Amino acid sequence: MPSGYTAIIGEKDDLTFREFALICARAFGACVEMREDSLSKEIPKEFVPSDYHKREISNHTIKLQELNAMTPHQAGLHAKKEYLDARKRYNEFLAKKDALKKKYLRMLEQVKKWTPPTEDHNGLYEFMIKQIEDSIKFDCGDYSSMTPIEKSAKVWLHDAIEREIKDIAYHTKEYSEEVERVNGRNEWIRVLRESLQ
């Protein structure tokens, strides 16, 4: 039975070795992102790095500039808004966990009221109880350590600036690595094409 790569050998009478090799190249690192593309889609002469990290560097640089230009009053307003938003999300989170715990407890009560019909069913009874009790421990624990804390304008601004600096460094590193990977892919393809002349 032909594979996705060998089917074309039976379909195309004039298939060249070069064409076959370039089709099979899709299964390897340099072209692996093309493995789901149509076999008729040609391998590009040159791969281009994604601009995602480059755009993120630009976005975070703009945010950093805005933060550096911010007045203490503006920082205080942002700190207050961030705190109130976090508090709202936290309260919604707690409400969901509380509702879930009530559902677990209702089911646990029903399970405990049930009398297994035979001794062979005792394992099921104990299993159901354990599943619910474990889920209560895991899903409905103490979340007080997650309680949002309101920051002063100075602390909020410092933290926000540090986050942007860290994000810029992260995306700069990732973009550099992306460029390096793409350069390696392009070299792999260049050498392959030369060997198929």
N, C-alpha and C positions, 0 to 999 in steps of 0.2 A: 504494500500500500504506500503510495507516495506521500511524502510529508508536504507541508506548506512550502518548503524550499525546493523539493524535487519535482513537484507536480508540473512545474513549468517545462521541465525537460521533455515530458511526454506531450505537452501542449504545443510547443514551439519547435518546429523542425530546424530552424536556423539559429538556435540559441548558441551563443559563443561561450567559450570558457570565461572570458572577461565578464560577460553579463551574469553568468551563474555565480562567479566569485563575488561580484558586487551584491547580488541578492543574498547570498549566504553571509556576507559581512554584517547584515542587519542583526545577526545573533550575537555580535560581539560588542564589547564596551563602547567603541567609538560610535557605533550606529544603533546601539541597543534601544534607544528611544524611538527608533523607526520600526521596531519589530511588529507593531500593530498596524502600520500604514500599509496601503496597497503596495504590492510588489512592483507595480508599474511606476510608483513614485521614485524618482531618481534620488540617489544620495547627493546632497548638495556639494558643490565644489568646496564650500567652507561653512562650517557651523559658526553660529554667532552666539555669544553669551547672552543669557537672559538679562533683561534690564531691571528686573525686580529689585535686586539689592541696590543698584545704582539709584533707582527712584526713592527707595527707602532712605538712603543716605541723604538725598536732597530734602525729603520730607522732615527727617529728624533734625537736619541742620537748620531748616526754617523754624521749627519748633524751639530749638535751642536759642536761636537769635531772638525769638519772641520772649522767651523766658528771661534772657539776659537783659532785655529792655523793660521788663515788667517792674512796676512800682510796688512797694510793700503793700499798699492798699489793694492793688489788683491781685497780688499773690494771696492776700487774705481772703478775697472773694472766691478765688479758685479753690483755695483750701477748704473753705466752708461748703462750697458746692460739691466738691469731691467727697467730703465727709457725709453730707446729707444723702448723696446718691449711694454711697457705700452702705450707709445705715439702712436705706430703703431696701437695697438688694439683700442685705443681711436679714432683715425682718421677714422678707418674702421667703428667703431660704429657710429660716426657722419655722415659719408657718407650714411650709411644705413638709419639713421633717416631722413636725408635730402631727400633721394629718396622716403621714405615713405610719408613724408610731401607733396612732389610734387604730388604723386598719390592721396593723400587725397584731395588736393586742386583742382586737375583736376576733380575729381568726384564731389566735392562740387560745382564747377562751372557748371557742367552738371545738377546737381540737381536744382540749383537756376535758370537755364534757362528753366527748365521744368514748364509747366503750368498744375496744377492738373485739370483733366477733369471735376470734379464736386466738390462741397463744401465738400462732404463726403471724398474726397481724400486729403483735406488740412491737416488732421492729419498725414497722411503718409508723405506728403511733409515736414512738420515741424519735424517729427520724423527723417527722413533721414538727414536733416540738423543738427539736434542736435547730432545724432550719430557721424557724421563726425567731427563736431566741438569739441565734447567731446574727441574723439579719437586723434585729433590734440593736444589738451591740455595735454592729458595723455601720448601719444607716442612721441610727438615732442616738448617737453619743453626745458627749458634752462639747459644744461648739463655742464655749465662752472665750477660748483663746483666739477665735476669729472675729471677736467683736471689734468693729471699726473704732479707731482712735482719732480724735480730731487733732490735727497738727496746727502749729502756729504758722503764720505766713512765712517766716524765715525757714523753718524746718521743711515745710511743704515745697518752697522754692528750691532749696538745696537738693531735696530728694528728686524733684522733677528734672533739674539740671543734670544730676548724676545719671538718671535713667536715660536721658537723651544722649549723653556722652557715651554711655555703655551701648546704646542701640546703634549709634554711629560707628563705634569700633567694631561691633558684631557684624554689621552689614558691610563695612569696608573689608573685613577679613573674608566674609563669605563671597563678596564680589571678586576679590583677588583670587580666591580658590576656584571660583566658577570660570574666570578667564584662563587660569592655568589648565583646568580640565578641558576646556574647549580647545585651547592651543594643542594639548596632547591628542585630542580626538582628530583635529585637523591634520596634525603630523602623521597620525596612524593612517588616515585616509590617503594623504599625499603619497606616502611610501607604498601603500597598497596599489594605488592607481599606477604609479611608476613601474611596479613589478608586473603589471598586467599589460604593458605596452606591447 
